[in-house]
Amino acid sequence: MRPQRTGGQVEEPGWRSAECTVATRPGYEDLHEECRRTADVPLPHTVGVLLVRRCPCSCHTPGDGR
């Protein structure tokens, strides 16, 4: 897949959550609110290893209240 340019940033589509991927389609914009990947989840008993990466979608930028 090719990276998509959104708001001046390039995002890797494969990293986006399923909800945010569908929310890019017309009529489904409200699905961004359903995204649960709003924070990185570390692998237990490790330092710096992520089990689940935070969704990079621009709707989850820090400080926006979501």
BAFI-3210 file (N, C-alpha, C; in Angstrom, 3 decimals, decimal comma, padded with zeros to 6 digits):
// residues 66
n [1|2|3|4|5|6|7|8|9|10|11|12|13|14|15|16|17|18|19|20|21|22|23|24|25|26|27|28|29|30|31|32|33|34|35|36|37|38|39|40|41|42|43|44|45|46|47|48|49|50|51|52|53|54|55|56|57|58|59|60|61|62|63|64|65|66]
n.u [000,841|000,376|001,599|-000,652|-001,373|-002,331|-003,569|-001,040|000,655|002,198|000,726|000,871|-001,277|-001,773|-001,317|-003,349|-006,342|-009,126|-011,576|-010,909|-009,917|-012,207|-013,640|-012,603|-014,057|-016,780|-019,668|-019,162|-017,744|-018,166|-017,238|-014,676|-014,882|-015,312|-012,916|-010,558|-007,874|-006,168|-003,893|-000,486|000,202|002,177|004,305|003,998|006,346|008,569|010,797|010,227|009,093|006,388|003,138|000,721|000,401|-000,339|-003,059|-002,294|-003,867|-004,915|-007,012|-006,602|-004,731|-002,560|-004,063|-006,489|-008,697|-009,805]
n.v [-001,191|002,280|005,125|007,584|011,023|013,237|016,159|017,417|015,575|012,355|009,276|005,846|003,610|000,972|001,019|002,330|002,215|-000,072|001,241|003,947|003,680|002,948|005,251|007,123|007,030|008,409|009,361|007,850|009,245|009,699|007,479|007,784|008,438|006,019|004,710|002,805|002,689|004,719|005,107|003,997|000,565|-001,050|-003,976|-006,306|-006,463|-005,549|-003,084|-000,417|-001,916|-002,354|-003,675|-003,047|-000,521|002,973|004,450|006,269|008,226|011,525|012,471|011,775|013,338|014,417|016,148|016,867|015,955|013,467]
n.w [000,000|-000,670|001,124|002,497|002,052|004,487|005,678|005,438|006,529|006,241|006,392|007,342|006,041|006,968|009,667|010,861|012,862|012,516|012,693|012,149|009,587|008,109|008,614|006,896|004,638|002,744|004,581|006,823|008,702|011,438|012,755|013,772|016,430|017,644|017,800|019,591|019,906|021,215|022,646|023,149|023,833|026,017|025,894|028,453|031,154|029,765|028,330|026,312|024,226|022,156|022,411|021,196|018,873|019,012|017,279|014,387|013,320|012,518|014,039|016,622|017,937|020,567|023,273|022,173|023,423|022,933]
ca.u [000,000|001,101|001,208|-001,585|-001,079|-003,508|-003,256|000,378|001,406|002,060|000,377|000,882|-002,650|-001,821|-001,212|-004,588|-007,329|-010,193|-012,590|-010,424|-009,802|-013,555|-014,091|-012,123|-015,041|-017,929|-020,810|-018,737|-016,812|-018,398|-016,593|-013,448|-015,202|-015,336|-011,554|-010,076|-006,412|-005,773|-002,623|000,370|000,083|003,473|004,368|004,301|007,671|009,602|010,990|010,307|008,504|004,942|002,235|-000,191|000,778|-001,429|-003,536|-001,657|-004,838|-004,811|-008,107|-006,184|-003,563|-002,609|-004,655|-007,758|-009,786|-010,360]
ca.v [000,000|003,534|006,040|008,630|012,337|013,812|017,334|017,722|014,462|011,098|008,206|004,490|003,130|-000,291|001,240|002,916|001,270|-000,410|002,294|005,147|003,358|003,055|006,634|007,948|006,921|009,316|008,849|007,114|010,095|009,632|006,292|008,156|008,451|004,636|004,168|002,500|002,683|006,100|005,133|002,829|-000,461|-001,722|-005,399|-006,442|-006,884|-005,111|-001,643|000,084|-002,816|-002,130|-004,758|-002,411|000,861|003,952|004,806|007,529|009,103|012,893|012,781|011,384|014,096|014,710|017,406|017,190|015,497|012,167]
ca.w [000,000|-000,684|002,203|002,104|002,613|005,140|006,476|005,420|007,094|005,525|007,326|006,816|006,243|007,684|011,107|011,357|013,387|011,571|012,759|011,462|008,166|007,535|008,780|005,788|003,550|002,902|005,324|008,014|009,434|012,886|013,334|014,482|017,861|018,125|017,840|020,943|019,900|021,452|023,379|022,965|024,868|026,096|026,193|029,881|031,614|028,832|028,253|024,952|023,237|022,133|022,037|020,247|018,597|018,982|015,944|013,998|012,677|013,027|014,972|017,967|018,355|022,001|023,694|021,525|024,272|022,527]
c.u [000,879|000,652|000,280|-001,203|-002,368|-003,074|-001,780|001,244|001,206|001,819|000,471|-000,492|-002,748|-001,758|-002,486|-005,520|-008,393|-011,245|-012,156|-010,228|-011,158|-014,042|-013,570|-013,089|-016,224|-019,096|-020,447|-017,803|-016,960|-017,750|-015,269|-013,669|-015,183|-013,939|-011,094|-008,558|-005,874|-004,479|-001,824|000,169|001,413|003,334|004,751|005,721|008,773|009,711|011,116|009,762|006,985|004,194|001,260|000,229|-000,470|-001,798|-002,944|-002,607|-004,797|-005,941|-007,736|-004,970|-003,680|-003,206|-005,967|-008,956|-010,389|-009,543]
c.v [001,244|004,392|007,119|009,928|012,902|014,985|017,666|016,619|013,235|010,016|006,868|003,884|001,842|-000,135|001,801|001,842|001,004|000,691|003,534|004,904|003,484|004,501|007,560|007,923|007,848|008,631|008,117|007,936|009,995|008,414|006,607|008,124|007,054|004,022|003,984|002,528|004,098|006,224|003,874|001,859|-001,213|-003,213|-005,545|-006,967|-006,564|-003,597|-001,268|-000,829|-002,660|-003,372|-004,257|-000,956|001,736|004,256|006,165|008,533|010,496|013,261|012,433|012,159|014,438|016,093|017,756|016,646|014,171|011,039]
c.w [000,000|000,490|001,670|002,781|003,192|005,991|006,524|005,989|006,224|006,559|006,621|007,078|007,053|009,192|011,694|011,884|012,329|011,532|011,976|009,971|007,485|007,590|007,688|004,614|003,813|003,624|006,603|008,903|010,947|013,539|014,030|015,995|018,466|018,274|019,287|021,029|020,081|022,235|023,060|024,126|024,915|026,371|027,660|030,123|030,617|028,891|026,778|023,864|023,310|021,689|020,975|020,103|018,538|017,534|015,557|013,355|013,325|013,992|016,413|018,458|019,834|022,270|023,019|022,294|023,897|023,059]
res [m|r|p|q|r|t|g|g|q|v|e|e|p|g|w|r|s|a|e|c|t|v|a|t|r|p|g|y|e|d|l|h|e|e|c|r|r|t|a|d|v|p|l|p|h|t|v|g|v|l|l|v|r|r|c|p|c|s|c|h|t|p|g|d|g|r]
***
